[in-house]
Amino acid sequence: MHPNLELSISGLFIERADRVLCDNFSCQVSAGEIARIMGENGAGKSTLLKIIAGVLQPLEGKIMFAGEDISYHRDILQKELLYLGHHAGIKAVFSAAENLSWYCPTKSKDAIEEALTEVGLGGYLDTPAHQLSAGQQRRIALARLWLTDKKVWLLDEPFTALDVKGVAVLEQRLKQHLDKGGMIILTTHQSLDDSLNIKEIKLTS
C-alpha cells in the first residue's frame, strides 16, 4: 500500500452529448474516507467514476494518486483499484462460483465459497447466474469485495437491488475496508450508516 494513499481531482471538465456535466470540478479523498458523489440523475456521477477508473478520459483536468499524475502513471492507481459499475457485470451462463473464479483467478475455492456465503449466496455456488434474481446477481459482483486486496474502491450504486439484510452486510464490509486504511468513492441513493466516515461531494455543472 502506498504510504500517502490520497486521490485528488482538480479542474475537471466533463461533457457528454454536447452537455457540460461539470466544469472545474475538484475534490480530494484520503485513506479511511468514503467520498459519496452527490448530484441529480444525469449529473455525471457514473461518468466521473469511469474517468477515475480510466474507462473514459476527461477533456480537461488532472487526477493525482499517491502524489503522481495518473495521466502518466495510471499503473500506480490500477494496481490499487477495484471498480464495480452500476450493472452487475457477470456472465449469465457461469455459476456464481465460476463468475468469481473468472474475476479472481488466484483465489481458492474455499475463499470463493466464503465470499459467497458472506453475501448470502452460500447455497448457490453452482447455480447459473441467469437463474438468480437481480439482487442475487448483484451479490455475486459484490462478493468480490470480500476477495480483493485493492485499496481504492469505486462503487457505482452498490446497494441496488439489495434487501435490508444485504445493505447491512455491505455497510459492514465498507467499514472494515476503511478501518484497514482503504478508500471508497461511490454513488448511491441509499442512506448510509452514520458510523461510516463519509465525505459528501456535490457534482454540479
RODO-659744 format. One record per residue (C-alpha): residue number from 0; residue in one letter; y, z, x. Coordinates in steps of 0.02 Angstrom, whole numbers, plus 50000, padded with zeros to 5 digits. Last residue first. Example, Ala and Ser with C-alpha at 12.3 -4.5 7.8 and 13.67 -1.06 7.14 Angstrom:
// residues 2
(site 1 "S" (49947 50357 50684))
(site 0 "A" (49775 50390 50615))
// end
This chain:
// residues 205
(site 204 "S" (51098 49316 48894))
(site 203 "T" (51018 49485 48867))
(site 202 "L" (50865 49572 48938))
(site 201 "K" (50883 49760 48920))
(site 200 "I" (50789 49867 49045))
(site 199 "E" (50710 50030 48990))
(site 198 "K" (50646 50139 49133))
(site 197 "I" (50496 50238 49077))
(site 196 "N" (50415 50382 49173))
(site 195 "L" (50275 50416 49049))
(site 194 "S" (50271 50588 48969))
(site 193 "D" (50368 50522 48818))
(site 192 "D" (50217 50420 48763))
(site 191 "L" (50264 50241 48721))
(site 190 "S" (50321 50166 48556))
(site 189 "Q" (50237 49996 48544))
(site 188 "H" (50343 49839 48535))
(site 187 "T" (50289 49799 48712))
(site 186 "T" (50342 49710 48871))
(site 185 "L" (50286 49775 49038))
(site 184 "I" (50329 49809 49218))
(site 183 "I" (50216 49939 49299))
(site 182 "M" (50221 50016 49473))
(site 181 "G" (50086 50119 49559))
(site 180 "G" (50109 50278 49658))
(site 179 "K" (49945 50362 49611))
(site 178 "D" (50029 50457 49468))
(site 177 "L" (50092 50291 49402))
(site 176 "H" (49916 50221 49390))
(site 175 "Q" (49851 50377 49305))
(site 174 "K" (49993 50367 49178))
(site 173 "L" (49951 50187 49138))
(site 172 "R" (49768 50235 49113))
(site 171 "Q" (49819 50374 48992))
(site 170 "E" (49928 50252 48895))
(site 169 "L" (49780 50133 48883))
(site 168 "V" (49665 50266 48811))
(site 167 "A" (49797 50321 48684))
(site 166 "V" (49829 50142 48627))
(site 165 "G" (49642 50111 48607))
(site 164 "K" (49625 50267 48499))
(site 163 "V" (49768 50211 48387))
(site 162 "D" (49697 50035 48367))
(site 161 "L" (49732 49894 48488))
(site 160 "A" (49776 49718 48427))
(site 159 "T" (49924 49701 48548))
(site 158 "F" (49945 49854 48660))
(site 157 "P" (49962 49752 48821))
(site 156 "E" (50116 49657 48759))
(site 155 "D" (50140 49566 48926))
(site 154 "L" (50082 49676 49069))
(site 153 "L" (50139 49651 49248))
(site 152 "W" (50051 49779 49358))
(site 151 "V" (50101 49812 49538))
(site 150 "K" (49985 49923 49642))
(site 149 "K" (49827 49818 49641))
(site 148 "D" (49668 49921 49660))
(site 147 "T" (49590 49842 49507))
(site 146 "L" (49436 49893 49411))
(site 145 "W" (49503 50009 49274))
(site 144 "L" (49650 49893 49238))
(site 143 "R" (49525 49750 49225))
(site 142 "A" (49463 49834 49066))
(site 141 "L" (49624 49771 48986))
(site 140 "A" (49553 49594 48976))
(site 139 "I" (49395 49655 48891))
(site 138 "R" (49499 49766 48777))
(site 137 "R" (49595 49614 48714))
(site 136 "Q" (49431 49535 48664))
(site 135 "Q" (49389 49693 48567))
(site 134 "G" (49556 49686 48476))
(site 133 "A" (49534 49502 48433))
(site 132 "S" (49361 49540 48364))
(site 131 "L" (49202 49501 48460))
(site 130 "Q" (49076 49362 48433))
(site 129 "H" (49179 49240 48537))
(site 128 "A" (49167 49361 48683))
(site 127 "P" (48980 49341 48697))
(site 126 "T" (48894 49512 48685))
(site 125 "D" (48803 49567 48843))
(site 124 "L" (48912 49717 48884))
(site 123 "Y" (48948 49760 48702))
(site 122 "G" (48886 49939 48686))
(site 121 "G" (49004 50010 48816))
(site 120 "L" (49151 49921 48737))
(site 119 "G" (49263 50071 48703))
(site 118 "V" (49394 50039 48837))
(site 117 "E" (49320 50166 48959))
(site 116 "T" (49145 50100 48922))
(site 115 "L" (49199 49927 48977))
(site 114 "A" (49262 49999 49141))
(site 113 "E" (49101 50097 49168))
(site 112 "E" (48995 49943 49138))
(site 111 "I" (49100 49846 49262))
(site 110 "A" (49083 49983 49392))
(site 109 "D" (48894 49991 49365))
(site 108 "K" (48876 49803 49383))
(site 107 "S" (48968 49813 49549))
(site 106 "K" (49141 49745 49581))
(site 105 "T" (49170 49607 49708))
(site 104 "P" (49176 49468 49579))
(site 103 "C" (49321 49546 49481))
(site 102 "Y" (49385 49409 49365))
(site 101 "W" (49216 49322 49343))
(site 100 "S" (49122 49488 49340))
(site 99 "L" (49243 49549 49206))
(site 98 "N" (49208 49398 49096))
(site 97 "E" (49021 49413 49129))
(site 96 "A" (49022 49594 49069))
(site 95 "A" (49107 49550 48903))
(site 94 "S" (48990 49402 48881))
(site 93 "F" (49049 49229 48928))
(site 92 "V" (49061 49088 48799))
(site 91 "A" (49236 49141 48744))
(site 90 "K" (49311 49145 48919))
(site 89 "I" (49450 49274 48928))
(site 88 "G" (49638 49252 48940))
(site 87 "A" (49677 49394 48819))
(site 86 "H" (49844 49315 48772))
(site 85 "H" (50008 49402 48810))
(site 84 "G" (49981 49387 48996))
(site 83 "L" (49897 49510 49113))
(site 82 "Y" (49966 49500 49290))
(site 81 "L" (49894 49606 49431))
(site 80 "L" (49994 49604 49592))
(site 79 "E" (49976 49694 49760))
(site 78 "K" (49913 49550 49867))
(site 77 "Q" (50023 49431 49767))
(site 76 "L" (50179 49529 49817))
(site 75 "I" (50157 49505 50005))
(site 74 "D" (50090 49329 49977))
(site 73 "R" (50256 49280 49899))
(site 72 "H" (50342 49290 50070))
(site 71 "Y" (50472 49151 50068))
(site 70 "S" (50527 49154 49886))
(site 69 "I" (50461 49332 49887))
(site 68 "D" (50615 49391 49982))
(site 67 "E" (50551 49541 50080))
(site 66 "G" (50603 49725 50075))
(site 65 "A" (50443 49784 49993))
(site 64 "F" (50473 49656 49855))
(site 63 "M" (50634 49558 49832))
(site 62 "I" (50667 49435 49692))
(site 61 "K" (50819 49323 49707))
(site 60 "G" (50919 49224 49582))
(site 59 "E" (50946 49048 49518))
(site 58 "L" (50847 48915 49425))
(site 57 "P" (50699 49033 49410))
(site 56 "Q" (50521 48975 49450))
(site 55 "L" (50372 48996 49335))
(site 54 "V" (50194 49060 49365))
(site 53 "G" (50257 49160 49515))
(site 52 "A" (50211 49329 49441))
(site 51 "I" (50395 49381 49439))
(site 50 "I" (50437 49219 49351))
(site 49 "K" (50295 49241 49226))
(site 48 "L" (50357 49417 49187))
(site 47 "L" (50532 49350 49155))
(site 46 "T" (50464 49214 49041))
(site 45 "S" (50373 49345 48939))
(site 44 "K" (50536 49438 48911))
(site 43 "G" (50639 49281 48881))
(site 42 "A" (50748 49330 48732))
(site 41 "G" (50634 49237 48612))
(site 40 "N" (50599 49392 48509))
(site 39 "E" (50740 49515 48541))
(site 38 "G" (50752 49611 48704))
(site 37 "M" (50682 49755 48805))
(site 36 "I" (50584 49748 48968))
(site 35 "R" (50499 49916 48994))
(site 34 "A" (50501 49960 49177))
(site 33 "I" (50368 50091 49210))
(site 32 "E" (50401 50193 49365))
(site 31 "G" (50293 50283 49495))
(site 30 "A" (50337 50162 49634))
(site 29 "S" (50508 50083 49610))
(site 28 "V" (50587 49957 49491))
(site 27 "Q" (50757 49874 49512))
(site 26 "C" (50855 49764 49394))
(site 25 "S" (50972 49614 49393))
(site 24 "F" (51010 49473 49270))
(site 23 "N" (51149 49354 49319))
(site 22 "D" (51121 49246 49164))
(site 21 "C" (50980 49267 49040))
(site 20 "L" (50894 49160 48911))
(site 19 "V" (51010 49011 48926))
(site 18 "R" (50950 48875 48808))
(site 17 "D" (50924 48697 48870))
(site 16 "A" (50739 48707 48823))
(site 15 "R" (50719 48865 48928))
(site 14 "E" (50848 48933 49049))
(site 13 "I" (50834 49086 49161))
(site 12 "F" (50966 49142 49286))
(site 11 "L" (50926 49291 49397))
(site 10 "G" (51069 49363 49499))
(site 9 "S" (50966 49505 49573))
(site 8 "I" (50788 49566 49550))
(site 7 "S" (50719 49715 49643))
(site 6 "L" (50539 49770 49671))
(site 5 "E" (50501 49929 49766))
(site 4 "L" (50349 49993 49859))
(site 3 "N" (50428 50050 50021))
(site 2 "P" (50271 50116 50108))
(site 1 "H" (50174 49959 50061))
(site 0 "M" (50000 50000 50000))
// end
